[in-house]
Amino acid sequence: GGGGGGGGESEGAKIDASKNEEDEGKMFIGGLSWDTTKKDLKDYFTKFGEVVDCTLKLDPITGRSRGFGFVLFKESESVDKVMDQKEHKLNGKVIDPKRAKAMKTKEPVKKIFVGGLSPDTPEEKIREYFGGFGEVESIELPMDNKTNKRRGFCFITFKEEEPVKKIMEKKYHNVGLSKVCFGLCFQSAFFGERVTEQNPRDNRDGSVAKASGQRAPVKSSFWPCILGMK
């Protein structure tokens, strides 16, 4: 057993410190079983080299695993060893480790996904709130084809990248009467346009796709947060 008792504050701190993914030893681990614990993750990847830090992303509301996490190796060679192995299995499930550095987007991120938004929130209210962070270029308010009503999320594109960074510093924002959560949308050579799940929360109508890789309703797929922003 490792000496991990009571170190809640430091858990994931080293991983969070490498905000810009400059750390060559950092890996994103997707496809995890819901039963996989942080200890399972560390025990598995320790065979490839010394693991400095590891974190499992949990749903803030249910406390359950969201099926992905990050591992930080002391040496970048350990990442190479992981990538050299064709298949990785943990708790009976094939998992999907990727270099966090390679997944970093080169393009500035100017577009965000806003989840948990009340469909009744007027567009002016959304524009007014987010306009406080910087100039808004466009707001997309997806409609439900069946009901012809707005869905519980939207996409906002800013003129610059700076407002996005400011917004992502806070876990939740109150827009109108809604407590909303965020994800980053970016173009990537790996996946086309993706939405990163910053603080995913399932809306009651199920309009937000889960981290399981299920198709999102708006021609974008959901991908767990890989930019290390809080």
N, C-alpha and C positions, 0 to 999 in steps of 0.2 A: 504494500500500500504506500502511496506517495504522501508527502507531508503537505497536503493541500487544504488543511483545516482552517476555516475562518478567513481565508485570504480573498474574500469576495471583491474587495476594492481593487486588488491588483490583477484579478482574473481578466485576461484579455488585454491588459494595459499595454504590454509590449506590441501586441498586434495593432491596437488602435494607434499607437505612436507612429507606426509606419503609414501615415495617412495617404501618402502619394504613391504607394505601392513601389517605392524605390528599393524596398528590401528584397534582395535576390532570393532570400530563404523563405519567402512567404508563399503559401499555397491556399487556394480556395478549394474546399472539399464539398462537392455536391452529391446528391443522390443517396444521402444517408438514411438508414432505417430510423423510424421515429423512436425506436428503443435504444439507439446508440447513445452512450453517455460520453462526456468529455474524457473520462478515463479510458474508455474503449478506443477513442480516437487517438489519444496520446500513445497508448500501448501499441496500437497497430503501427503508427508511423515512426515510433522510436527505433524499429528495426532497420530503418533507412538512414538513421543518424540522430544526433541529439536534438530533441525538441525543446526549444526555449520557452515557447508559449503555445497554447492552443485554446480555441474558444468554440463553443457550440451556440448557434444563434437560436434563441427561444422566442416564442410568441409572447409579447408583453402582457397579453390578456389571459391566455390559457396556461402559460408557463410550459407548454409542450415544445419539443424540438421542432424547428421549422425545416429540418432535413438538410441543413448545410452548416458549414463552419469554416474556420481558418486554422492553419497550422503554420507556425513559424519555426523553421530549422535554424540551427546555429550556423551551418555551412550550406552554401548554395549547391554544393555537390550532392547533398541529400535530395534536393529537388530533382536533380538530373536522374538519380537512381529511381525515384518514384515514377518519373516520366518514362524511364526505360522499361519498366515492367508493364506488360501489355494489359493485364487486367488486375483490378484490385477488388477484393471482396471483404466486407466487414459485416458481422452479424447476419451472414447468409445473403447479403445483398451486394450486387455489383455497384461500387461507388465511382465517383467521377472527379479525381483530383486534377486541378489545373494550376499552372503558374499564375499567381495573382498579378505579377508584373506584366506578363504577356497580355493579360486581359484588360489592362488599363487602356482607356480610350485616348487616342492622340488628339482628337478633336475637342474643342471646348464644349462643355455640357451646358446648353442653354435651355433645355426643355425638361420639365418635371411632370411626373404623374402625381395627381392629388386624389387620394382615396378617402372614403368615409364621409364624403361630402353629401349633404342633404340635396336631393334633386330639386327642392324648392328654392335653393339659394339663388338669388338673381345674379345674372352675369355681371351687372354693375358692381355688386357687392364683392364678387370674386376679383374683378379688375381693380377695384379700390384697395382691397387688402394687399394683393400681391404687387400692385403698383407702388406700394410703400417701400418695397425692397429694390425696385429698379424699373426701367421702362419695359412694359409688357408689349411683345410683338403680336401675339395671338393667343386666343383661348379656344380650345376644342371642347365642346360639351356633347359627348356621344349620346345618342338616343337609343332606346330599346325599340327594336323593330316591331315587336309584338304589341307593346302597349302604347307605342308612340310617345312615351314619356322619357324624360332625361334619366340617365343612369346615375349611380351614386359616386361618380368620379369624373375627373376632367384632366386635360393636358394643358399646360401653360408654357409658352415659349417666350423667353426674354430676349432683348436685343444683345445683352452681354452675359458673360458667365458669372460675374460677381454676385448678382442677386441670388443665384442658385446656391452658391456656397453659404451665403448668409442664412437662407431658409433652412438648409440641411443641418445647421448648427443646433437647431431645436428639434426634439423628437416629435412633438405634436404642435399644431397651431389651431387656434379657434377662428374659424371663418364663419361669420354669421352665427348660427346656433350649433354648428358642427365642429366636432373635434376631429381634425383631419390628419392623415399621415401621408408620407411622401415616398416617391421613388425617382431615380434619375433615368432619363431617356437618352440613349446615345447610339450613334452609329458605330458599329464594330465590324471588323473584318471577320470575326468569328461567327457572329450571329445575325447580321443585318440589324435592323432596329430592335432594340430591346429596352425593356423597362426594368430597372433594378429595384428590388423590393427593399426599401429602407425600413419601413415599419408596417408590414402588411397586416391588414385586418380584414377579415371577411365581412362584407356587408350582409345584411339580413337577406337581401335578394340574391346573394351569391354572385354579385356582378364583378367582384374582384377575384381574379384567378389565384389559386394557391401556388405555393412554391413547388408543387409537384410537377411543374412543367406543363400543366394543362393549358390549353389555348386561351389566350385572353380575348375579350370580346372586340378589341379594336385593332386588328391587324398588327398588333405588337405582342410579343410573347413576354412573359414575366421571368426575370432572371434575378436571383438573389443579389443583394447589394455587394458589390465587389470593389467599390472605391474607398472603402474603409472610413467613410464619413459617418459621424454620429448624428 
